[in-house]
Amino acid sequence: MFIDTHCHVNFKDFKEDADEVIRRALDNNTSMIIVSSDIKTANKALALANKYESGVHAAIGLHPTNIEFEEKHNSEGLPEVFVSEGEYFDYGSYEKLANSDKVVAIGEIGLDYYHIDPKKDVAKIKKRQQEVFIQQLILARNLDLPVIIHCRQAHDDLYRILSEFKKDNPDLFTPGKNWGVVHCFSGDEDLAWKYFSLGLLISFTGLITFSKQWDDLIRKVPFDKIMIETDTPFMTPEPYRGRRNEPLLVQYVAKRIADIKNIKIEKVAEVTYNNAQSLFDL
């Protein structure tokens, strides 16, 4: 059994055939976690997951690039927060959705400095991303759910925030207990171990099928610290690069790991499935 721990069949790319794509994966022994990026895709993820008795789960969260960040002043010169280029994070709305039995994580959440327009107030945007990230970490803690973390060009701030969160919530960091995953990992071995020390796993996408940059890391990384994903519809693995990705193709990520570690693909499927089952309490 394979599991795609991070896919977006709730995105508009699958408007016409989401159920067909999901069924194709399930018919080929591949389950999945449908991950959201805002309240609209969160509702869609949950709606899709509710259609299936098993094998399809949902994650609820607000992606950092979808967060409002601007401030408007009223006639008296007082600030009024308003939604300009994104969504205002409403804790209660996400909490309500996340209470569903089909929701197995809060995600994807995190920091993304890569997509910040340099013409905007960069410092303000970074601060707002950090604030909402912490709010969603608190949501996960309060609901006893793991987190699915996105990070791009923001690892120093991410690690700092997570370290502080660990200090404030020592109960989340008991030995042998993982409480989240850094998805689509693209860092080096030192960064991987920094996240492992915080009780986080890392997850690999189809990126490893067309770049050898992470071969050495994959050889060295402990098997109990990794998972696999597609990040559908993005990161399509070889030999399908250039096409729309889908959960079924997570098998090619597993195959690449098997080739690098010189083991059978069935072993990769077994271990990564067990890691996901443990983290997400499937």
LOMAR-795103 format. One line per 3 residues: number of its first residue (from 1); their letters; for each residue x negated, y, z negated of C-alpha. Coordinates in Angstrom, 3 decimals. Layout:
N
NUM) A) X,Y,Z ~ ...
end
This chain:
282
1) MFI) 0.000,0.000,0.000 ~ -1.301,3.454,0.964 ~ -0.196,6.734,-0.547
4) DTH) -0.475,10.150,1.031 ~ -0.806,12.296,-2.087 ~ -0.333,15.598,-0.261
7) CHV) 1.850,16.201,2.786 ~ 4.178,18.936,4.013 ~ 6.917,17.214,5.979
10) NFK) 9.117,19.902,4.391 ~ 7.525,22.499,6.696 ~ 9.170,23.811,9.856
13) DFK) 6.827,21.641,11.946 ~ 9.139,18.726,11.052 ~ 12.447,20.528,11.377
16) EDA) 13.688,18.093,13.994 ~ 12.197,14.783,12.852 ~ 11.222,14.815,9.174
19) DEV) 13.205,11.685,8.359 ~ 11.787,9.853,11.364 ~ 8.254,10.715,10.249
22) IRR) 8.963,9.645,6.663 ~ 10.548,6.376,7.755 ~ 7.624,5.607,10.065
25) ALD) 5.259,5.894,7.100 ~ 7.422,3.858,4.733 ~ 7.825,1.105,7.328
28) NNT) 4.032,0.867,7.431 ~ 3.440,0.568,3.685 ~ 2.668,4.256,3.162
31) SMI) 4.377,6.255,0.430 ~ 3.973,9.992,-0.036 ~ 4.191,13.093,-2.179
34) IVS) 5.830,16.024,-0.369 ~ 4.200,19.199,-1.648 ~ 5.784,22.644,-1.588
37) SDI) 4.363,26.137,-1.097 ~ 7.310,28.335,-2.153 ~ 10.874,28.018,-3.446
40) KTA) 12.306,27.284,0.008 ~ 9.941,24.408,0.737 ~ 10.323,23.244,-2.871
43) NKA) 14.054,22.805,-2.348 ~ 13.378,21.058,0.957 ~ 10.816,18.711,-0.599
46) LAL) 13.265,17.711,-3.311 ~ 16.102,17.261,-0.823 ~ 13.969,14.941,1.301
49) ANK) 12.728,12.948,-1.696 ~ 16.288,12.472,-2.940 ~ 17.208,10.718,0.297
52) YES) 14.959,7.767,-0.492 ~ 15.234,5.311,-3.319 ~ 11.476,4.856,-3.524
55) GVH) 8.220,5.823,-1.864 ~ 8.945,9.545,-1.478 ~ 8.182,12.024,-4.241
58) AAI) 8.052,15.811,-4.508 ~ 5.765,18.469,-5.982 ~ 7.065,21.924,-6.860
61) GLH) 4.921,25.050,-6.783 ~ 4.120,28.474,-5.349 ~ 1.035,28.600,-3.111
64) PTN) -1.324,31.549,-3.781 ~ -0.983,32.950,-0.261 ~ 2.788,33.184,-0.715
67) IEF) 2.710,35.352,-3.844 ~ 3.913,38.950,-3.843 ~ 1.219,41.339,-4.870
70) EEK) 2.116,44.941,-4.076 ~ 3.494,47.546,-6.446 ~ 5.980,50.279,-5.665
73) HNS) 6.538,53.389,-7.799 ~ 9.927,54.916,-8.449 ~ 10.789,58.624,-8.444
76) EGL) 9.521,58.953,-12.014 ~ 6.149,57.493,-11.117 ~ 6.746,54.231,-12.972
79) PEV) 5.723,50.933,-11.321 ~ 8.359,48.646,-9.872 ~ 7.255,45.200,-8.774
82) FVS) 8.905,44.122,-5.565 ~ 8.564,41.322,-3.020 ~ 6.695,42.726,-0.066
85) EGE) 4.711,40.004,1.640 ~ 5.562,37.040,-0.513 ~ 7.644,35.569,-3.279
88) YFD) 7.921,36.771,-6.846 ~ 7.281,33.757,-9.103 ~ 10.388,32.954,-11.101
91) YGS) 9.494,30.502,-13.865 ~ 13.088,29.428,-14.486 ~ 13.803,28.526,-10.861
94) YEK) 10.756,26.306,-10.596 ~ 11.378,24.787,-14.017 ~ 14.901,23.814,-12.976
97) LAN) 13.683,22.080,-9.820 ~ 10.767,20.406,-11.573 ~ 13.073,18.704,-14.069
100) SDK) 14.202,16.314,-11.337 ~ 13.048,12.699,-11.672 ~ 11.722,12.918,-8.117
103) VVA) 9.249,15.671,-9.017 ~ 5.888,14.224,-10.024 ~ 3.689,17.348,-10.098
106) IGE) 3.472,21.121,-10.065 ~ 1.862,22.090,-6.785 ~ 0.419,23.265,-4.768
109) IGL) -0.890,26.058,-6.933 ~ -4.235,27.789,-7.260 ~ -6.338,30.536,-5.715
112) DYY) -7.042,31.491,-2.104 ~ -9.349,34.424,-1.435 ~ -10.072,33.423,2.160
115) HID) -6.770,34.746,3.490 ~ -6.808,38.088,1.659 ~ -6.673,41.012,4.053
118) PKK) -9.739,43.169,3.249 ~ -7.664,46.241,4.092 ~ -5.433,45.511,1.098
121) DVA) -6.203,45.973,-2.595 ~ -8.362,42.852,-2.901 ~ -8.938,43.097,-6.652
124) KIK) -5.234,43.500,-7.296 ~ -4.322,40.542,-5.101 ~ -6.886,38.304,-6.812
127) KRQ) -5.579,39.329,-10.228 ~ -1.993,38.571,-9.218 ~ -2.957,35.163,-7.844
130) QEV) -4.695,34.367,-11.118 ~ -1.696,35.481,-13.178 ~ 0.737,33.297,-11.241
133) FIQ) -1.680,30.364,-11.296 ~ -1.827,30.534,-15.089 ~ 1.975,30.780,-15.301
136) QLI) 2.257,27.588,-13.260 ~ -0.373,25.824,-15.362 ~ 1.791,26.662,-18.366
139) LAR) 4.857,25.315,-16.560 ~ 3.025,22.041,-15.903 ~ 1.916,21.847,-19.540
142) NLD) 5.425,22.489,-20.839 ~ 6.936,19.824,-18.576 ~ 4.064,17.365,-19.085
145) LPV) 3.404,17.197,-15.338 ~ 0.054,17.051,-13.524 ~ -1.045,19.829,-11.184
148) IIH) -2.035,19.827,-7.514 ~ -4.586,22.591,-7.038 ~ -5.477,24.539,-3.907
151) CRQ) -8.708,26.517,-3.842 ~ -10.429,28.360,-1.034 ~ -13.408,30.652,-1.591
154) AHD) -12.408,31.084,-5.238 ~ -14.077,28.229,-7.108 ~ -15.873,30.411,-9.667
157) DLY) -12.624,32.030,-10.800 ~ -10.753,28.742,-10.600 ~ -13.274,26.951,-12.781
160) RIL) -13.290,29.816,-15.278 ~ -9.496,29.805,-15.573 ~ -9.332,26.030,-15.897
163) SEF) -12.092,26.015,-18.523 ~ -10.209,28.603,-20.564 ~ -7.006,26.631,-20.153
166) KKD) -8.798,23.531,-21.386 ~ -10.010,25.401,-24.446 ~ -6.482,26.615,-25.217
169) NPD) -4.868,23.210,-24.574 ~ -7.231,20.544,-25.935 ~ -4.438,17.959,-26.043
172) LFT) -4.429,17.861,-22.238 ~ -8.039,16.793,-22.115 ~ -8.192,13.506,-23.983
175) PGK) -10.925,11.116,-22.815 ~ -9.880,9.060,-19.815 ~ -6.793,11.152,-19.117
178) NWG) -6.616,13.055,-15.845 ~ -4.151,15.913,-15.538 ~ -4.580,17.200,-11.998
181) VVH) -6.277,17.068,-8.617 ~ -8.191,19.537,-6.480 ~ -6.688,18.737,-3.108
184) CFS) -8.510,18.872,0.245 ~ -11.842,18.916,-1.553 ~ -14.607,20.511,0.502
187) GDE) -17.241,21.279,-2.134 ~ -20.506,19.605,-3.042 ~ -21.398,17.009,-5.662
190) DLA) -22.142,19.577,-8.378 ~ -18.732,21.180,-7.928 ~ -17.027,17.779,-7.952
193) WKY) -18.594,16.924,-11.301 ~ -17.564,20.274,-12.738 ~ -13.959,19.411,-11.929
196) FSL) -14.344,15.858,-13.209 ~ -15.534,17.306,-16.530 ~ -12.219,19.148,-16.803
199) GLL) -10.151,16.005,-16.302 ~ -9.416,16.569,-12.618 ~ -9.618,14.285,-9.614
202) ISF) -10.540,15.315,-6.075 ~ -8.741,14.348,-2.885 ~ -10.033,13.904,0.666
205) TGL) -8.277,14.691,3.947 ~ -8.882,13.893,7.598 ~ -11.666,16.467,7.438
208) ITF) -14.059,13.659,6.496 ~ -13.272,11.800,9.728 ~ -14.764,14.467,11.974
211) SKQ) -17.509,15.845,9.726 ~ -20.283,13.936,7.981 ~ -20.850,16.717,5.463
214) WDD) -19.231,14.744,2.637 ~ -20.594,11.265,3.435 ~ -23.227,11.373,0.697
217) LIR) -20.743,12.679,-1.860 ~ -18.286,9.924,-0.995 ~ -21.015,7.297,-1.438
220) KVP) -21.858,8.630,-4.904 ~ -18.491,9.684,-6.286 ~ -16.889,7.345,-8.859
223) FDK) -14.026,5.431,-7.284 ~ -11.676,6.301,-10.136 ~ -12.052,10.029,-9.397
226) IMI) -10.705,10.223,-5.842 ~ -7.458,10.104,-3.898 ~ -6.548,10.427,-0.227
229) ETD) -4.147,12.728,1.603 ~ -3.255,14.092,5.018 ~ -2.269,17.704,4.203
232) TPF) 0.242,17.163,6.995 ~ 0.770,18.880,9.430 ~ -2.835,20.082,9.125
235) MTP) -6.225,18.322,9.029 ~ -5.317,15.617,11.539 ~ -7.933,12.839,11.402
238) EPY) -9.822,11.300,14.264 ~ -8.817,9.788,16.652 ~ -5.670,11.997,16.655
241) RGR) -7.360,15.347,16.103 ~ -5.558,18.123,17.945 ~ -2.111,16.630,17.343
244) RNE) 0.360,17.236,14.551 ~ -0.616,15.254,11.483 ~ 1.765,12.942,9.579
247) PLL) 1.623,10.779,6.420 ~ 1.083,7.517,8.298 ~ -2.341,8.761,9.402
250) VQY) -3.654,8.767,5.828 ~ -4.852,5.266,6.683 ~ -7.589,6.817,8.813
253) VAK) -8.860,8.763,5.806 ~ -8.969,5.497,3.866 ~ -10.770,3.784,6.740
256) RIA) -13.441,6.481,6.826 ~ -14.073,6.106,3.093 ~ -14.239,2.338,3.535
259) DIK) -16.807,2.716,6.310 ~ -18.948,5.111,4.267 ~ -18.860,2.912,1.166
262) NIK) -19.190,-0.278,3.228 ~ -16.136,-1.902,1.689 ~ -12.779,-3.122,2.985
265) IEK) -10.027,-0.611,3.680 ~ -7.689,-2.675,1.513 ~ -9.908,-1.896,-1.473
268) VAE) -9.747,1.843,-0.773 ~ -5.976,1.643,-0.461 ~ -5.690,-0.268,-3.730
271) VTY) -7.932,2.005,-5.774 ~ -6.591,5.315,-4.463 ~ -3.023,4.114,-4.885
274) NNA) -3.743,3.112,-8.483 ~ -5.383,6.481,-9.149 ~ -2.317,8.274,-7.790
277) QSL) 0.026,6.010,-9.720 ~ -1.812,6.800,-12.941 ~ -2.060,10.558,-12.378
280) FDL) 1.507,11.108,-11.178 ~ 3.134,8.403,-13.329 ~ 4.767,6.831,-10.273
end
